[in-house]
């Protein structure tokens, strides 16, 4: 047995895998069930297409900002809060806090923002703790669990929807996502080395020192 707080090669297996496994679950849920849910609530096919398009657009564009942010404040805050933002997106959709089309758009924006927060940080966390000699192997394991989440999420969504209905399938996705965020908050150690935050400053100092040493000194 090993502690999730130990910074060893096995850390990602217990602290990164659960969030990434659940991170792809909502996509499996949304791909199969969101169109059915929104059509059943009177949203047009054009509206469903718009709702589905918003999610990846926000996700993709948001990563430009959140990736840089993960290098500044660390991986863990973005992983934890990203999962909770995703859970909020499910809540907006599942609870019907607005008209179906509006709820779908707002929920998709939150899902996209949450995914954009989580995605670069998870990849970076694996890279932080994986030695270059086996980094590709670690990413392969990471991607296995990540991609498996799509299939498991879709299957789980179908089973829950069959027994409890479409709305409860959305609720289950939100609950699992929130629990994964809380698990990361409780068990995950920050993987971003603190010394890396001062790399730019250190590099500037080294450069200045080099220039000074190369400058001829007057007697």
C-alpha positions in Angstrom: 0.0 0.0 0.0 1.1 3.6 -0.5 -0.1 7.0 0.5 -1.6 9.3 -2.0 0.3 12.1 -0.5 3.7 10.6 -1.2 5.4 12.1 -4.3 6.4 8.9 -6.0 5.8 7.4 -9.4 2.6 6.0 -8.2 1.0 9.3 -7.1 -0.8 9.9 -10.3 -2.6 6.5 -10.1 -4.5 7.6 -7.0 -4.8 11.3 -7.4 -5.0 12.0 -11.1 -6.8 9.0 -12.4 -10.1 9.5 -10.5 -10.6 13.1 -11.7 -9.6 12.2 -15.3 -11.8 9.1 -15.3 -14.8 11.1 -14.2 -13.8 14.1 -16.3 -14.6 12.2 -19.5 -17.8 10.7 -18.1 -19.8 13.9 -18.5 -18.9 14.0 -22.2 -20.2 10.5 -22.5 -23.4 11.5 -20.7 -23.8 14.7 -22.8 -23.1 13.0 -26.1 -25.9 10.4 -25.7 -28.4 11.9 -23.4 -28.4 15.7 -23.6 -29.9 15.7 -27.1 -32.7 13.4 -25.9 -33.3 15.5 -22.8 -33.5 18.8 -24.6 -35.7 17.5 -27.5 -38.0 16.0 -24.9 -38.2 19.4 -23.3 -39.1 21.2 -26.5 -35.8 22.4 -27.7 -35.5 22.5 -31.5 -32.8 20.5 -33.3 -31.0 23.8 -34.1 -31.1 24.6 -30.4 -29.6 21.2 -29.5 -26.8 21.7 -32.0 -26.1 25.1 -30.5 -25.9 23.7 -27.0 -23.6 20.9 -28.1 -21.4 23.4 -30.0 -20.9 25.7 -27.1 -19.3 23.1 -24.9 -16.2 22.3 -27.0 -15.7 25.9 -28.1 -15.5 27.1 -24.5 -13.4 24.1 -23.6 -10.9 24.6 -26.4 -10.5 28.4 -26.2 -10.4 28.4 -22.4 -7.4 26.1 -22.3 -5.3 28.9 -23.7 -5.9 30.8 -20.5 -6.1 28.0 -18.0 -3.0 26.3 -19.2 -1.0 29.4 -18.4 -2.8 29.8 -15.1 -1.9 26.2 -14.1 1.8 27.2 -14.5 1.3 30.1 -12.2 -0.9 29.0 -9.4 -0.5 25.2 -9.6 -2.3 22.2 -10.9 -4.5 21.3 -7.9 -6.7 24.4 -7.7 -7.7 24.1 -11.3 -8.4 20.4 -11.1 -10.5 20.8 -8.0 -12.4 23.9 -9.0 -12.8 22.7 -12.6 -14.6 19.6 -11.4 -16.9 21.6 -9.2 -17.6 24.1 -12.1 -18.5 21.1 -14.2 -20.8 19.8 -11.5 -22.5 23.2 -11.4 -23.1 22.9 -15.1 -24.9 19.6 -14.6 -27.0 21.1 -11.8 -28.1 24.0 -14.0 -29.3 21.5 -16.7 -30.6 18.8 -14.4 -32.6 21.1 -12.1 -34.0 23.2 -15.0 -33.0 26.5 -13.4 -34.1 28.3 -16.6 -35.9 27.7 -19.8 -34.6 24.5 -21.5 -32.6 26.3 -24.2 -31.1 28.8 -21.8 -30.4 26.2 -19.2 -28.6 24.1 -21.8 -26.5 27.0 -23.0 -25.5 28.1 -19.5 -24.8 24.5 -18.5 -22.7 24.0 -21.5 -20.7 27.1 -20.8 -20.0 25.9 -17.3 -19.1 22.4 -18.5 -16.7 24.0 -21.1 -15.1 26.2 -18.5 -14.7 23.4 -16.0 -13.2 21.1 -18.6 -10.8 23.9 -19.8 -9.7 24.3 -16.1 -9.1 20.6 -15.6 -7.7 19.3 -18.8 -4.3 21.1 -19.1 -3.7 20.8 -15.3 -4.2 17.0 -15.4 -1.8 16.5 -18.2 0.7 18.8 -16.6 0.4 16.9 -13.3 1.3 13.7 -15.0 4.3 15.4 -16.6 5.4 16.9 -13.3 5.8 13.6 -11.5 6.8 11.3 -14.4 10.5 10.9 -15.1 11.4 11.5 -18.8 12.4 7.8 -19.1 8.9 6.6 -18.5 6.8 9.8 -19.2 5.3 8.4 -22.4 4.2 5.3 -20.5 2.6 7.4 -17.8 0.7 9.5 -20.4 -0.4 6.2 -22.0 -1.9 5.0 -18.8 -3.4 8.4 -18.2 -5.0 8.4 -21.6 -6.3 4.8 -21.1 -8.3 5.9 -18.1 -9.3 9.1 -19.7 -10.7 7.6 -22.9 -12.3 4.7 -21.0 -14.4 7.3 -19.2 -16.2 8.2 -22.4 -17.4 4.6 -22.8 -18.2 4.0 -19.1 -20.0 7.4 -18.9 -22.2 6.6 -21.9 -23.0 3.1 -20.6 -23.8 4.4 -17.1 -25.9 7.2 -18.5 -28.0 4.7 -20.4 -28.5 2.4 -17.4 -29.4 5.3 -15.1 -31.7 6.8 -17.7 -33.5 3.5 -18.3 -34.3 3.0 -14.6 -34.6 6.5 -13.2 -35.1 8.8 -16.2 -33.0 11.3 -18.2 -32.9 14.0 -15.5 -31.5 11.6 -12.9 -28.8 10.6 -15.3 -27.7 14.2 -15.4 -27.8 14.4 -11.6 -25.7 11.3 -11.2 -23.1 12.7 -13.6 -23.0 15.9 -11.6 -22.7 14.1 -8.3 -19.9 11.9 -9.5 -18.1 15.0 -10.9 -18.4 16.9 -7.6 -17.2 13.9 -5.6 -14.2 13.5 -7.8 -13.3 17.2 -7.3 -13.6 16.8 -3.5 -11.4 13.7 -3.7 -8.8 15.6 -5.5 -9.0 18.4 -2.9 -8.6 15.9 0.0 -6.0 13.6 -1.5 -4.0 15.2 -4.2 -0.7 16.9 -3.5 0.4 19.9 -5.6 2.8 18.7 -8.3 4.0 22.0 -9.6 7.6 22.6 -8.2 7.7 25.8 -6.3 11.1 26.6 -7.7 9.6 26.7 -11.2 7.7 29.9 -10.4 11.0 31.7 -10.1 12.6 30.3 -13.2 12.1 33.4 -15.3 13.5 35.7 -12.6 16.5 33.4 -12.0 17.2 33.2 -15.7 17.2 37.0 -15.9 19.6 37.2 -13.0 22.0 34.6 -14.5 21.9 36.6 -17.8 22.7 39.8 -16.0 25.5 38.2 -14.1 27.0 36.8 -17.3 27.0 40.1 -19.0 28.6 41.8 -15.9 31.4 39.2 -15.8 32.0 39.6 -19.5 32.3 43.4 -19.3 35.9 44.6 -19.0 36.6 46.2 -15.7 38.3 49.6 -15.6 41.3 49.7 -13.2 
